[in-house]
Amino acid sequence: MKFFVDTADTAEIADLAATGMVDGVTTNPSLIKKSGRDIMEVTKEICGLTDGPVSAEVVALEHDAMMKEAEVLRKIADNVCIKVPLTIDGLKTCKALTSDGTMVNVTLCFSANQALLAAKAGASFISPFVGRHDDNGFDGMKLIDDIRLIYDNYAFDTEILVASIRHPIHVLESARIGADVGTMPPNVIRGLFKHVLTDKGIEGFLADWKDTGQNIG
């Protein structure tokens, strides 16, 4: 499963990229606001930190306006992936852009039927929001399972990009189901490294090493 970082914080992206854990980045208007930076400037910098897709989201709601914004965003770098909402106009834009060879991430997916529509429109990625789904009394992982089954039934090329990941269990279950990508905040990726027995083991090894009185190098 590929790991995308869900942030516009370039320092966090650079630090995680050094671990080999960054296969791409997703941003949205809220993350751009949080960064406090210009969307063009920060997106260009992010695109230089990873060779993978970098999702940059349009904010227009009508097809023609979406296309104009997409034209501006995709000129930033070759690895920009245009992010559009799962609406009729969003899917029109998706179809037009993917037909022209542009990567498209269809976002705000909350049903398997919506995911089916996005795949038929040629989406490169579909972003089902598991955390928000859970928040509203639904089973986010069941949504991923349903999408995986439907996409496999019809051999769609659209990749399942699990979004709104809140904790390591979401990552584990997504990987078990066979999701293609998980996009997650930096703190969730860092949480995947943590285990009490790993920490305890390191503590024990260092204590024993100190007792030997030795140094390496």
C-alpha positions as a printed Julia matrix, in Angstrom:
217×3 Matrix{Float64}:
   0.0    0.0     0.0
   1.3    3.43   -0.92
   1.52   6.1     1.76
   0.55   9.69    0.95
   1.02  12.47    3.51
  -2.08  14.56    4.09
  -0.52  17.94    4.81
   0.82  21.15    3.29
   3.58  21.37    5.91
   6.73  21.05    3.81
   9.0   20.47    6.81
   6.94  17.45    7.85
   6.9   16.11    4.28
  10.68  16.45    3.94
  11.31  14.74    7.28
   9.04  11.78    6.47
  10.36  11.51    2.91
  13.78  10.73    4.39
  12.31   7.5     5.85
  11.13   6.32    2.42
   7.53   6.4     3.6
   6.25   9.14    1.26
   4.79   8.0    -2.06
   2.79  11.19   -2.62
   1.01  14.08   -0.92
  -2.59  15.24   -0.65
  -3.65  18.78    0.11
  -7.0   20.54    0.31
  -8.2   24.11    0.94
  -8.22  23.56    4.72
  -4.61  22.33    4.72
  -3.52  25.25    2.53
  -5.16  27.62    5.02
  -3.39  25.88    7.9
  -0.03  26.29    6.16
  -0.57  30.04    5.9
   1.11  30.04    2.49
   0.19  30.79   -1.13
  -1.26  27.71   -2.84
   0.95  28.0    -5.92
   4.13  28.5    -3.92
   3.57  25.71   -1.39
   2.31  23.23   -3.99
   5.39  23.8    -6.14
   7.64  23.21   -3.13
   5.76  20.01   -2.23
   6.08  18.74   -5.8
   9.84  19.06   -5.44
   9.86  16.88   -2.32
   8.27  13.8    -3.9
   8.16  12.19   -7.31
   4.68  10.87   -6.54
   1.31  12.53   -7.12
   0.58  15.77   -5.29
  -3.14  16.48   -5.07
  -4.1   20.14   -5.54
  -7.8   20.88   -5.2
 -10.0   23.14   -7.3
 -12.46  25.31   -5.38
 -14.87  26.17   -8.21
 -18.18  24.3    -8.34
 -19.06  24.61  -12.04
 -17.35  22.55  -14.74
 -16.0   25.42  -16.87
 -14.58  27.2   -13.84
 -13.09  23.93  -12.54
 -11.34  23.43  -15.87
  -9.85  26.94  -15.72
  -8.53  26.35  -12.2
  -7.22  22.92  -13.16
  -5.31  24.46  -16.06
  -3.55  26.81  -13.65
  -2.79  24.1   -11.07
  -1.49  21.45  -13.45
   1.12  23.87  -14.8
   2.83  23.89  -11.4
   4.59  20.54  -11.98
   4.24  17.29  -13.91
   3.29  15.37  -10.75
   0.3   17.56   -9.84
  -2.91  15.55   -9.49
  -6.05  17.67   -9.8
  -8.52  17.11   -6.98
 -12.24  17.55   -7.71
 -15.36  16.98   -5.58
 -17.71  14.08   -6.23
 -20.43  16.07   -7.98
 -21.79  15.95  -11.52
 -19.62  18.9   -12.5
 -16.68  17.34  -10.7
 -17.07  14.14  -12.69
 -17.41  16.07  -15.95
 -14.14  17.74  -15.1
 -12.6   14.41  -14.15
 -13.56  12.89  -17.5
 -12.2   15.85  -19.45
  -8.91  15.97  -17.57
  -8.16  12.25  -17.53
  -8.97  12.06  -21.24
  -6.2   14.63  -21.67
  -3.74  12.56  -19.6
  -4.03  14.53  -16.33
  -4.19  12.66  -13.02
  -7.42  13.3   -11.11
  -8.3   12.56   -7.5
 -12.07  12.54   -6.9
 -12.63  13.5    -3.27
 -15.4   13.54   -0.66
 -16.63  10.04   -1.49
 -19.04   8.54    1.05
 -20.7    5.68   -0.84
 -19.71   2.76   -3.05
 -22.12   4.03   -5.72
 -20.25   7.33   -5.8
 -16.98   5.42   -6.16
 -18.44   3.47   -9.07
 -19.37   6.72  -10.83
 -15.87   8.13  -10.31
 -14.27   5.02  -11.78
 -16.55   5.2   -14.81
 -15.52   8.84  -15.24
 -11.88   7.7   -15.42
 -10.66   8.89  -12.02
  -7.03   8.14  -11.22
  -7.87   8.02   -7.52
 -11.07   7.86   -5.46
 -10.89   9.28   -1.94
 -13.42   7.71    0.46
 -13.39   9.47    3.84
 -13.38   6.7     6.45
 -12.97   8.86    9.56
 -15.83  11.19    8.7
 -17.9    8.13    7.76
 -17.27   6.65   11.22
 -18.08  10.0    12.86
 -21.57   9.88   11.39
 -22.44   6.38   12.52
 -21.37   4.44    9.44
 -18.64   1.82    9.01
 -15.77   3.42    7.11
 -13.96   0.14    6.56
 -17.07  -1.51    5.12
 -17.1    1.3     2.55
 -13.53   0.47    1.53
 -14.39  -3.22    1.35
 -17.39  -2.53   -0.91
 -15.37  -0.3    -3.24
 -12.58  -2.88   -3.47
 -15.1   -5.59   -4.43
 -16.76  -3.43   -7.09
 -13.5   -2.26   -8.61
 -12.19  -5.83   -8.74
 -15.45  -7.06  -10.29
 -15.01  -4.74  -13.25
 -11.22  -4.38  -13.35
 -11.31  -0.6   -12.92
  -7.89   1.08  -12.91
  -8.97   3.73  -10.39
  -6.89   3.47   -7.22
  -8.61   3.46   -3.83
  -7.05   6.27   -1.81
  -8.3    5.93    1.75
  -8.7    9.41    3.26
  -9.7   10.87    6.62
  -7.53   8.24    8.33
  -7.53   8.92   12.06
  -5.38   6.17   13.6
  -3.17   3.13   12.86
  -6.13   0.71   12.91
  -7.58   2.48    9.87
  -4.24   1.88    8.12
  -4.13  -1.8     9.14
  -7.69  -2.49    8.01
  -7.17  -0.62    4.73
  -4.1   -2.74    4.0
  -5.98  -5.95    4.85
  -8.78  -5.03    2.45
  -6.3   -4.18   -0.29
  -6.62  -0.41   -0.62
  -4.07   1.01   -3.03
  -3.18   4.12   -1.06
  -3.65   5.54    2.41
  -3.31   9.29    2.92
  -2.77  10.31    6.48
  -1.55  13.18    8.66
   2.1   13.05    9.7
   1.21  12.08   13.28
  -0.6    8.94   12.09
   2.39   7.84   10.0
   4.66   8.42   12.99
   2.24   6.42   15.13
   2.81   3.38   12.91
   6.41   3.2    14.13
   5.44   3.1    17.77
   5.16  -0.08   19.84
   5.71  -0.41   23.57
   7.79  -3.58   23.11
  10.07  -1.87   20.59
  10.67   0.95   23.07
  11.22  -1.51   25.91
  13.63  -3.55   23.79
  15.72  -0.5    22.9
  15.82   0.53   26.55
  17.07  -2.91   27.57
  19.73  -3.1    24.84
  21.08   0.34   25.72
  21.24  -0.48   29.43
  23.19  -3.68   28.75
  25.5   -1.89   26.3
  26.28   0.78   28.87
  27.33  -1.98   31.3
  29.9   -3.26   28.79
  31.78   0.05   28.88
  32.38  -0.18   25.15
  32.11   2.32   22.29
  31.59   1.72   18.58
  34.01   3.56   16.34
